[in-house]
Amino acid sequence: MATSFILFNLEKGPFTDKQVRLAAAHAIDHEAIKQAVFHGTGEIAHGFYASASPWYTDGVTSWPAYDPDKAKFLLRQARAVGVDVTLQALPTPPYMQQTAELVQAMWTEVGFKVRFNIYDEFALQQKRRERDFHADSSAASYRWDPDGWFSRYILSTAPTTKIYSGFHNERADQL
């Protein structure tokens, strides 16, 4: 099992603002990505684990629903219409680049000014370490034991968390 996702840089840039992140989230049409990139196959994730996983939690509220009008409203409310956003991805596997291209179009449609860059692995890791990006089209394969995923992507002291998103939440760290 694996998934692709957009990861926000929470330490610098426009996505440090929750309203701007919400606008970006409302602008993404997950079903359109599933159809265009994954040819209609697979399952749209509604949490960290797919429904086939024993750790799947039914009824979890996932990301905000696709609503481009609300995205435009939130951008206006945050005074961020036309804000520059740097989106990055690896060229392989192709679905990360294809997802980013669709997200670039969706974000542009609601009022973001998006620059999309494709980097090789070395350059992308350097951009992540230097926090020189705003959003990253990424992917992860899941382990059946949730500790492996959580300790890599959610725990604020984890090297992967520090490099990718800078996410920090004391409550999540206590889990």
C-alpha positions as CSV (number, residue, x, y, z in Angstrom):
1,M,0.0,0.0,0.0
2,A,1.2,3.5,-0.8
3,T,-0.1,7.0,-1.3
4,S,0.9,10.2,-2.9
5,F,0.3,13.5,-1.0
6,I,1.1,17.2,-0.9
7,L,3.3,18.1,2.0
8,F,3.4,21.7,3.2
9,N,6.5,23.5,4.5
10,L,5.2,24.6,7.9
11,E,8.3,26.6,8.9
12,K,8.5,29.3,6.2
13,G,6.5,30.6,3.3
14,P,2.8,31.1,2.7
15,F,1.7,27.7,4.2
16,T,2.7,28.9,7.7
17,D,-0.7,30.5,7.6
18,K,-3.5,28.0,8.4
19,Q,-6.0,30.0,6.2
20,V,-3.7,29.7,3.3
21,R,-3.2,25.9,3.9
22,L,-7.0,25.5,4.1
23,A,-7.4,27.4,0.8
24,A,-4.9,25.2,-0.8
25,A,-6.6,22.1,0.5
26,H,-10.1,23.2,-0.6
27,A,-8.6,23.8,-4.1
28,I,-7.5,20.2,-4.6
29,D,-9.9,17.8,-6.4
30,H,-8.8,14.4,-5.2
31,E,-11.2,12.5,-7.5
32,A,-9.8,14.3,-10.5
33,I,-6.3,13.4,-9.5
34,K,-7.4,9.8,-9.0
35,Q,-9.0,9.7,-12.4
36,A,-6.2,11.5,-14.4
37,V,-3.1,10.2,-12.6
38,F,-4.2,6.8,-11.3
39,H,-6.6,5.9,-14.1
40,G,-9.5,5.7,-11.7
41,T,-7.8,2.8,-9.7
42,G,-7.0,2.7,-6.0
43,E,-8.7,4.4,-3.1
44,I,-8.7,8.0,-2.1
45,A,-7.1,8.2,1.4
46,H,-9.2,9.6,4.2
47,G,-6.5,9.2,6.8
48,F,-3.1,7.7,7.3
49,Y,-4.1,4.2,6.5
50,A,-6.2,2.6,3.8
51,S,-9.4,0.7,4.7
52,A,-7.5,-2.6,4.2
53,S,-5.2,-1.8,7.2
54,P,-6.0,-3.0,10.7
55,W,-5.2,0.5,11.8
56,Y,-7.7,2.2,9.6
57,T,-10.0,4.5,11.5
58,D,-13.5,4.8,10.0
59,G,-15.2,8.1,10.3
60,V,-12.1,10.2,10.7
61,T,-12.5,13.7,9.2
62,S,-9.9,14.0,6.5
63,W,-8.8,17.0,4.6
64,P,-11.3,19.8,3.6
65,A,-13.7,18.9,0.8
66,Y,-13.0,20.1,-2.7
67,D,-14.6,23.6,-2.9
68,P,-12.8,26.1,-5.2
69,D,-15.2,28.9,-4.2
70,K,-14.3,28.4,-0.6
71,A,-10.6,28.3,-1.5
72,K,-10.9,31.7,-3.2
73,F,-12.8,33.1,-0.3
74,L,-10.1,31.9,2.2
75,L,-7.3,33.3,0.0
76,R,-9.1,36.7,0.0
77,Q,-9.7,36.5,3.7
78,A,-6.0,35.8,4.3
79,R,-5.1,38.6,1.9
80,A,-3.0,36.1,0.0
81,V,-4.5,36.2,-3.6
82,G,-1.6,36.0,-6.0
83,V,0.8,34.7,-3.3
84,D,3.9,33.0,-4.8
85,V,4.0,29.2,-4.1
86,T,6.9,27.0,-5.0
87,L,5.8,23.4,-5.5
88,Q,8.4,20.7,-6.1
89,A,8.6,17.0,-7.0
90,L,10.9,14.2,-8.2
91,P,10.5,13.2,-11.9
92,T,10.0,9.6,-10.8
93,P,7.8,7.8,-10.1
94,P,5.8,9.8,-12.7
95,Y,2.7,10.1,-10.5
96,M,4.4,12.5,-8.2
97,Q,5.1,14.9,-11.1
98,Q,1.7,14.4,-12.6
99,T,0.0,15.0,-9.3
100,A,2.0,18.2,-8.9
101,E,1.1,19.4,-12.4
102,L,-2.6,19.0,-11.6
103,V,-2.3,20.7,-8.2
104,Q,-0.4,23.5,-9.8
105,A,-3.4,24.0,-12.2
106,M,-5.9,23.7,-9.4
107,W,-4.1,26.2,-7.1
108,T,-3.6,28.6,-10.0
109,E,-7.3,28.5,-10.8
110,V,-8.2,29.7,-7.3
111,G,-5.6,32.5,-7.1
112,F,-2.2,31.1,-6.1
113,K,0.8,32.0,-8.3
114,V,2.5,28.6,-8.5
115,R,5.9,27.8,-9.8
116,F,6.5,24.0,-10.2
117,N,10.0,22.6,-10.1
118,I,11.2,19.1,-10.8
119,Y,14.5,18.1,-9.1
120,D,16.6,15.0,-9.0
121,E,16.8,13.3,-5.6
122,F,20.0,15.1,-4.5
123,A,18.7,18.5,-5.3
124,L,15.3,17.8,-3.8
125,Q,16.7,16.7,-0.5
126,Q,18.9,19.8,-0.4
127,K,15.8,22.0,-1.0
128,R,14.0,20.1,1.8
129,R,16.9,20.5,4.3
130,E,17.2,24.2,3.5
131,R,13.4,24.7,3.7
132,D,13.7,26.2,0.2
133,F,10.2,25.2,-1.0
134,H,6.5,25.7,0.0
135,A,4.9,22.4,-1.0
136,D,6.2,19.0,-2.1
137,S,4.4,16.4,-4.2
138,S,5.6,13.3,-2.3
139,A,4.7,9.7,-1.7
140,A,5.1,7.0,1.0
141,S,4.6,3.3,1.2
142,Y,3.1,2.1,4.4
143,R,4.3,-0.4,6.9
144,W,1.7,-2.5,8.6
145,D,2.9,-1.3,12.0
146,P,1.9,2.3,12.3
147,D,4.8,3.3,14.6
148,G,7.2,3.2,11.6
149,W,5.2,5.8,9.7
150,F,4.3,8.0,12.6
151,S,7.8,8.1,13.9
152,R,9.1,9.2,10.5
153,Y,6.5,11.7,9.4
154,I,4.6,13.0,12.5
155,L,7.1,12.9,15.5
156,S,8.6,16.4,15.5
157,T,12.0,15.1,16.5
158,A,12.2,12.6,13.6
159,P,14.8,13.5,11.0
160,T,12.3,12.9,8.2
161,T,9.8,15.3,9.8
162,K,12.5,17.9,10.2
163,I,13.6,17.6,6.6
164,Y,10.2,17.4,5.0
165,S,7.6,19.5,6.7
166,G,8.8,20.8,10.0
167,F,5.5,19.6,11.6
168,H,5.4,20.1,15.4
169,N,2.5,19.2,17.6
170,E,3.1,18.4,21.3
171,R,0.0,16.2,21.5
172,A,1.1,14.1,18.5
173,D,4.6,13.8,20.0
174,Q,3.1,12.3,23.2
175,L,1.4,9.6,21.3
